[in-house]
Amino acid sequence: MDTLPGYVSIVFILTTFLTIGFLLQAAKAAGLHSAPSRILIFLLPLWIFFQAILAVGGFYLKTDTMPPRVMVFGVLPALLLISAYFLFFRPHFIEKLPLRHLTLLHVVRIPVEIVLYWLFVGGQIPQIMTFEGRNFDILSGLLAPIVYIAAFRGPEVKRWLLVAFNIFGLILLANIVSTAILALPTPLQQLAFEQPNQAVLYLPYVWLPTMVVPIVLFAHLSSLWKLFSQREI
């Protein structure tokens, strides 16, 4: 990792905090003094530092465990938190999140994909995880501002466009996540043995599967919930 230019880490760190900023801006509409927002504001910095400590301490570098440590201690808790919010905070938080913010949030996928390309050039991830391979997730980032302008122009929100965008984004997200998992140097590895996906085992890139991807997933699921469950949005 020492061979990577310093700007790669800087861009990714800024992207991570931009993603968190979009989420907090959306949470502001639900009321920053509400219980769900307070829990989120409390947990986010703890989660960032917790993942940083694990990564710096080399905890995720032991990759022969099953299930992989990064999945158990990084990804699974984030998914459980998302599930908890949908179970307990739908009326008081998720249904109050503005679709405008949730849609525009996906622009962060542009710098994420650029960073992934730099990581591939630096030998830290395989080509298949970039837009030169079979990762087309950058399309979600490029489409986000276009969909934002088109969907919210005029007196009525174009619900069908937002539904299509979020389903398309979820498919692209599932594609790169599954590729990344199969390229990890763990017992689950099925791809990219010559240049595995090792960057996410180090700081700051550990924040990609543990912070950025869960927030992007949460934005998609929250948007679709609002679009299918609410008559007025």
C-alpha positions, 0 to 999 in steps of 0.5 A, a space after each residue: 500500500 505504500 506504493 500508492 500515491 498519497 492523493 488516492 487515500 486523500 480522495 477516498 477519505 474525502 469521498 467517504 466523508 462526503 457520503 456521510 455528509 449526504 446521509 446526515 443532510 438527509 437525516 436533518 429533514 427527519 429532525 436531528 433531535 429525533 432518536 433515530 438521528 441521534 443514534 446515527 450521529 452517535 454511531 457513525 464516528 464510533 464506527 469509523 474509528 472502530 474500523 480504523 483501529 481494526 484495519 491499522 492493527 492488522 485484524 483484517 489481514 488474517 484472511 484464512 478464517 471462515 467466515 472472513 473477518 471483514 464480513 463478520 466485523 465490518 459488513 454484517 454489523 452495518 447490514 444489521 443496523 440498516 435492518 434495525 432502522 427499517 424495523 423500528 424507525 420507518 415512520 419516524 426516520 426513513 419515511 421523512 428522508 427527502 428523496 432529493 438528497 437520497 438521489 443526489 447521494 449517488 454522485 459519490 460513486 463517481 470518485 469511488 470508481 476513480 479510486 478503484 481504478 487507481 487501486 487497480 493500477 497500484 496492484 491492490 485490486 483486480 481489473 474486474 472491479 473497475 470500469 475497465 472490467 465488469 464494474 459499471 457502478 460509475 453509471 449510477 454516479 453519472 446518472 444521479 444528477 441527470 435523474 435528479 434534475 429530470 425527476 424533480 422538474 415540474 409540479 409532479 415528481 416522476 416516480 417511475 424514473 426514480 424507481 427505475 434509477 434505484 432498481 438499476 443502481 441496486 443491480 449495479 451495486 450487487 454486481 460489484 459487491 459480489 465481484 469484490 467478495 469473490 476477489 477477496 483473498 479468503 476461503 471464498 475467493 473464486 476470482 482474481 487470484 493473481 491480483 486479489 481485492 486486498 485494498 479493503 483490508 487496509 485503512 482507509 479503504 476498509 471504509 468502502 465495504 463498511 461505510 460507503 457501500 452500506 450508506 449507498 445501499 441504505 439510500 436505495 432501499 429507503 428511496 424504494 420504500 418511500 416510492 412504493 409505500 407513500 402516495 405523496 413524496 
